[in-house]
Amino acid sequence: MRATRDHLGRPLVAVTGMGVMTSLGQGLADNWRALTDGVSGIHAVSRFPTDGLSTRIAGTVDFLDLPLQNAVERSYAMARETTIEALAQAGMSSDFNGPLFLAAPPIEPEWSARFALADRAGPSQKPDDAYDRFLAAMRERPDPAFHEAALFGAVSERLADRFGTRGLPVTLSTACASGATAIQLGVEAIRQGRTDRALTVATDGSVSAESLIRFALLSALSTQNDPPQRASKPFTRDRDGFVIAEGAATLVLESLEAALSRGARVYGILKGCGEKADLFHRTRSSPDGGPAIATIRAALEDAGLAEDAIGYINAHGTSTPENDKMEYGAMSAVFADGLAAIPVSSNKSMIGHTLTAAGAVEAVFSLQTMQTGTLPPTINYLNPDPAIVLDVVPNVKRDAQVTAVLSNSFGFGGQNASLVMTAEPA
Amino acid sequence: MTQTDSTQTDTRQAGRDVVITGIGIVTSQGVGIAPHRALLTAPVAPEPVVELEKLAPYPVHPLPAIDWSQQIPKRGDQRQMENWQRLGVFTAGLALEDAGLKDDTDACGSMDMIVAAGGGERDIKVDSLIVDEALKRNDREQLLNEKLTTELRPTLFLAQLSNLMAGNISIVHKVTGSSRTFMGEEAAGISAVETAFHRIRAGQSTHTLVGGAFSAERADMLLLVEAIGAHSLHRWLPLWSRAEGEGGGMIMGTVGAFLVLESRAHAQARGAQIYAQISEIAGDRGLRDEGRMERRLERLLEPAKGEGGETLIFSGASGMVALAEREKSVLDHVLPGAALRAYGGLAGHSLEAQFPLGLALAALALQCGARVPPFDPAETAMAAPASRAVVTTVGHQRGEGVALLVAEAQEA
């Protein structure tokens, strides 16, 4: 009988179902085909006018039918679709009956809702009284839909009902590491022995004029608008910021023991998770990469793997000047001379930065890399940054069998999380 | 942060009981433990502190007089935040100080953190400017681009981001073992403590900072609650008597509540004070009609049943009239004879911070052997100090949670 416990005697955690959606399309098959063909999903924004904005491109998901055009409906719909796909792959058709961990974007009322309130409220009586008027309008006629659309718990509520998850779902935000954190919470719950399975979902459909402008004001976004598909160029000399994007991913996690006993197909093992917070700055990483280094090392230690076991790294690789430099420094510190022999690619060169969803989207692609023996490329790698010496799988996919993958996620607020995934058999 | 398996281990043997060793608390009743210990041990409950004018017709329990620099020494750090984040960072500092870990670089550097956060603090001036201008124009989306580009302060975005309360705690207090932010109103607070509890019990964490903060004096937050007509209007009433007033029954309160949770072994090894042990905690959700909410609450309260001396219930009831009545009738039925205290009557309702606040008050009451005075005419006096405390939170829209705390004296 094969081992179902890890080096520390904990239950091994298997991935038995995956679903994904990005600007490249819906479903793992379509996404993987485009991703390995080096296709970019980045395009000019059509959701709202971009005249006068310095950034006019994004990787929005525009092909879904939504009952209402807002971030909650979009984030929910994407999470629902990727979960349907993941559960089908896992061969689960009844109530999920395990906990739900959801990475979801912080949401606020849409501007259209504020304008509608202003239209039905009285005119301004004194400066800065918009909210007094909104409140008066709400007293006249409450609007439960407005309430629900601004509650952070609304998306997980609908997912919990739709898929029959158990207990109180966790909705979390660790900025750009959120997707990885959701997976980590699922792994921890299974290791605690509280459940045999966990549904981990990450979704972000929050691109709007305000979200784009906010990131632009922090100088975080690429302004290389033309052509859009060339803007995201991780690890190059002329990278100038990330491309904001949308996406979602769902992973069905099960204890390997439970997965095997029900005869489920195992797509990979979530072998280790690491995290370490950064205290340097609200939006910038410690220049020495200390917390990122500690995060990667913690993930390797948790996985019980040495540095030389890692065969491929799915980089955070945002295409911002700072992240790519810092991430390279951190990888160099951990893998030393061995780094030269490890291919490192950035999915964000094609799908942009799916923010809250990125960690989970990229975990799915990491697992698929091992499943298919194909490394997705880093596209737009035409002008390498001479200070970053990496095998980025430049521009064209590559065949390579790898059995252990590291995936990094780093975010605003000092958030760092890394995942180590291994091929089945573990 | 090396994780070990705990599945079948006896947590007591392993010293993995979860104990509360630090409390940070700010309400309209005051800053820190002293005013709250005083109110819990007073012969009669204090008068609620209510601001009636500033956001009329909505009464709110306001931020007390507070000197931010006591916990956030750098002006530059203070300026990077709005009051919601400031309050969380301040209160987290109080909890660390109370636990004796404030300046312990190693302990903070390996400390885990789970923050229950809302977010989305709006710039009322900018929003007003935009909607007023929009009333005169047809090209509203174009107007948005112009005004947001020129009027938004870049730092406001960071003050709005949910996970930046935790981010600022890392920066100001150097808590960096891990940093996770949970969202989702009251349920976020329940899940935060529940997750920290299970991680410690499983040996995945030895010490965790957990809590949240809520700023009630925000028109944008009041708007959310007014969208379902849930505010009490014009005046304060005792929580269990809100049906007599105008409006839906909720009075929001500015609150910061943080706890330091540790495994008993970790706490004992460093000789830490222990307020109380958390022996059980669970949350759930679902439809609330046809007695479903009552059945869930009864199941969550199951571990609190039975013998064990005087029981004190800290109910986090939001004040929403029908929900409060339903919760009270379940509590009266499941735990007859227990002393019920609805702390939201004194502190207000604080969404994400509500459940952590209940745990903070319960731990404090158990530790000082308080005979907590009734907060409300519908509550009865205690004959003796409690040996156990039940904390409940029923979310104003969804989510329910219950924790059971046990006094240390009985454990010895």
Interface residues (C-beta under 8 A of the other chain):
Chain A: R5 L8 G9 R10 P11 F48 P49 T50 D51 G52 L53 A104 P106 I107 E108 W111 R114 F115 L117 A118 D119 P123 S124 P127 D128 D129 A130 Y131 D132 F134 L135 M138 R139 P142 D143 P144 F146 H147 E148 A150 L151 F152 G153 S156 E157 A160 D161 G167 L168 P169 V170 T171 L172 S173 T174 A175 T181 L185 E188 A189 R191 Q192 G193 R194 A209 E210 I213 R214 F215 A216 L217 L218 G274 E275 K276 A277 D278 L279 F280 H281 R282 T283 P291 A298 E301 D302 G411 F412 G413 G414 Q415
Chain B: M1 T2 Q3 T4 D5 S6 T7 Q8 Y58 Q80 M113 A117 G118 G119 G120 R122 I124 K125 D127 S128 I130 V131 D132 A134 L135 R140 E141 Q142 L144 N145 E146 L148 T149 L152 P154 F157 L158 Q160 L161 S162 N163 L164 A166 G167 N168 S170 I171 K174 V175 T176 G177 S178 S179 R180 T181 F182 M183 G184 E185 A187 A188 I190 S191 E194 T195 H198 R199 R201 A202 Q204 A219 D220 L222 L223 L224 V225 E226 A227 I228 G229 A282 G283 D284 R285 G286 G395 Q397 R398 G399 E400 G401
